[in-house]
Amino acid sequence: MSAGEDSIRQLIQKMVKGLIPTPGLICEVISVDKSASTCKVQPLNGDAEIFGVKLQADETDKYGVIPIPKEGSKVVVSWLSRNVAFVSLIAEIESHLIQIDTVTLFVDSNGIEINGTDHGGLTITPVLRTELNKTTTRILALEVALLAFCGAMIGIATAVPLFAPLIPGWTALQAALGALPPQGLYNTNIESNKVKHGSN
């Protein structure tokens, strides 16, 4: 390339500089406007701050996937046009929202929320199983005691004519207790193998 051609190339580059958006720029997040789904960033190359950087395709739409970058973290900003920038890569997020119609999944450092928090936290299956087994054990013991008590009362009523009219009642109760379906302790059939959670 001749000196003249090189000079022309440099001149053209200077003329179009700023007209062609940079494909991607590493920036630091200065602030986030969650209501507008935008953020303000400072390019690490020393360029001026960039305002209104989009976090989702349509900032007026509250549906979709909305990652919120953490202030002070690094992001890569790309451009749809000269005046429209968006966050294309995020190094660290403060929170993440996924919303499809009325179904929401929100994640931040405090945990995970599915469709809000009205119903409290997820049940811890091992603890639930332990408590259910405690209750079941007490009920089974009570059934055994009542059966024994019915047998004893039937024996007394049979031996003592005065209590004979009570025999049908005790016999019916004994039969009802004996007809109860067998109840074992809870094992793994109360939990899903597809959806799981932990304490970390």
C-alpha positions in Angstrom: 0.0 0.0 0.0 1.4 3.4 -1.0 1.8 6.3 1.4 -1.1 8.1 -0.4 -3.4 5.1 -0.1 -2.6 4.7 3.6 -3.3 8.4 4.2 -6.7 8.0 2.5 -7.5 5.0 4.6 -6.6 6.8 7.8 -8.7 9.8 6.7 -11.7 7.6 6.0 -11.3 5.9 9.4 -11.3 9.2 11.2 -14.4 10.3 9.3 -16.5 7.3 10.1 -15.2 6.9 13.7 -18.2 7.3 16.0 -20.7 6.5 13.2 -20.2 2.8 13.4 -21.1 1.4 16.8 -18.6 -0.8 18.6 -19.6 -4.5 18.5 -19.0 -4.8 22.3 -17.6 -2.8 25.1 -16.6 -3.9 28.6 -18.1 -1.5 31.1 -18.7 -1.2 34.9 -22.3 -0.9 36.1 -22.8 2.5 37.8 -26.5 2.2 38.6 -29.6 0.2 37.6 -33.1 1.4 37.0 -35.2 -1.7 37.7 -38.5 0.0 36.9 -37.2 0.9 33.4 -35.1 -2.2 33.0 -32.1 -0.1 32.1 -28.7 0.7 33.6 -26.0 3.3 33.4 -22.5 2.1 32.7 -18.9 3.4 32.6 -16.8 2.0 29.8 -13.4 0.8 31.0 -11.6 2.4 28.0 -12.3 5.8 29.4 -15.2 6.8 27.2 -18.1 8.8 28.5 -20.8 7.1 30.6 -23.6 5.4 28.7 -27.1 5.9 29.9 -30.3 3.9 29.3 -28.6 0.6 28.4 -31.4 -1.9 27.9 -31.6 -5.0 30.1 -34.4 -6.6 28.0 -35.7 -6.3 24.4 -38.7 -4.2 25.5 -38.2 -2.3 28.7 -41.9 -1.5 28.9 -42.8 -5.2 29.0 -42.5 -6.8 32.4 -42.6 -10.3 31.0 -39.7 -12.4 29.8 -36.2 -12.8 31.3 -34.8 -9.9 33.2 -31.3 -10.2 34.7 -30.3 -7.3 37.0 -26.6 -6.7 37.0 -24.9 -5.9 40.3 -23.7 -2.4 40.7 -19.9 -2.2 40.4 -19.8 -5.4 38.3 -18.6 -5.8 34.8 -20.8 -6.1 31.8 -20.4 -6.2 28.0 -22.5 -3.5 26.2 -23.4 -4.0 22.6 -25.5 -1.9 20.2 -28.6 -2.4 18.1 -28.0 0.9 16.5 -25.9 4.0 17.2 -28.3 5.2 19.9 -29.6 1.9 21.3 -27.3 -0.1 23.6 -28.0 -3.3 25.5 -26.2 -5.5 28.0 -25.1 -8.6 26.1 -23.0 -10.3 28.9 -23.1 -10.0 32.7 -20.3 -11.0 35.0 -22.4 -10.8 38.3 -26.1 -10.5 38.8 -28.0 -9.0 41.7 -31.2 -10.8 40.8 -32.9 -12.6 38.0 -36.6 -12.6 37.1 -38.4 -14.9 34.7 -42.0 -14.2 34.1 -44.4 -16.1 31.7 -47.9 -14.8 31.9 -48.8 -15.2 35.6 -46.0 -17.5 36.4 -42.9 -15.9 38.0 -39.5 -17.2 39.1 -37.4 -14.7 41.0 -33.8 -15.4 42.2 -31.5 -13.3 44.4 -29.0 -13.8 47.2 -31.9 -14.3 49.6 -33.2 -17.4 47.8 -35.8 -18.3 45.2 -39.4 -17.2 44.9 -41.9 -19.0 42.8 -45.1 -17.0 42.2 -44.4 -14.8 45.2 -44.1 -15.7 48.9 -47.7 -15.9 50.1 -47.5 -19.6 50.9 -44.1 -19.5 52.7 -41.1 -21.7 52.1 -41.0 -25.1 50.5 -41.5 -28.1 52.9 -38.3 -29.8 54.0 -39.2 -33.4 53.2 -37.0 -35.2 55.7 -38.3 -33.1 58.5 -41.9 -33.5 57.3 -41.4 -37.3 57.1 -40.1 -37.4 60.6 -43.0 -35.4 62.0 -45.6 -37.4 60.1 -44.0 -40.6 61.3 -44.2 -39.3 64.9 -47.9 -38.6 64.5 -48.5 -41.9 62.7 -46.7 -43.8 65.5 -48.9 -42.2 68.2 -52.1 -42.9 66.2 -51.1 -46.5 65.8 -50.4 -46.8 69.5 -53.7 -45.3 70.3 -55.5 -47.7 67.9 -53.8 -50.7 69.7 -54.8 -49.2 73.1 -58.4 -48.7 72.1 -58.7 -52.2 70.7 -57.3 -53.6 74.0 -59.7 -51.3 75.9 -62.7 -52.5 73.9 -61.7 -56.1 74.5 -61.4 -55.5 78.2 -64.8 -53.7 78.4 -66.5 -56.4 76.4 -65.0 -59.0 78.8 -66.3 -56.9 81.8 -69.7 -56.4 80.3 -70.0 -60.1 79.6 -69.1 -61.0 83.2 -71.3 -58.3 84.7 -74.9 -58.5 83.5 -75.4 -54.8 84.5 -73.1 -53.7 81.7 -74.4 -56.2 79.1 -76.3 -53.5 77.2 -72.9 -51.8 76.5 -71.6 -54.9 74.7 -73.0 -53.9 71.2 -71.4 -50.5 71.4 -68.0 -51.8 72.4 -68.2 -54.6 69.8 -69.0 -52.0 67.1 -66.1 -49.8 68.1 -63.8 -52.8 68.2 -64.9 -53.9 64.7 -64.5 -50.3 63.3 -61.0 -50.1 64.7 -60.1 -53.5 63.3 -61.4 -52.5 59.9 -59.1 -49.5 59.5 -56.7 -49.9 56.6 -53.1 -50.7 57.7 -51.0 -47.6 58.0 -47.2 -47.9 57.8 -44.6 -45.2 58.2 -43.9 -42.7 55.4 -40.9 -43.4 53.3 -40.2 -41.8 49.9 -43.6 -41.8 48.3 -44.4 -38.3 49.6 -41.7 -36.5 47.6 -40.9 -35.8 43.9 -37.8 -37.2 42.2 -38.1 -34.6 39.5 -38.0 -31.3 41.5 -35.6 -31.1 44.4 -34.1 -28.4 46.7 -31.5 -28.1 49.3 -30.5 -25.7 52.1 -27.5 -24.1 50.3 
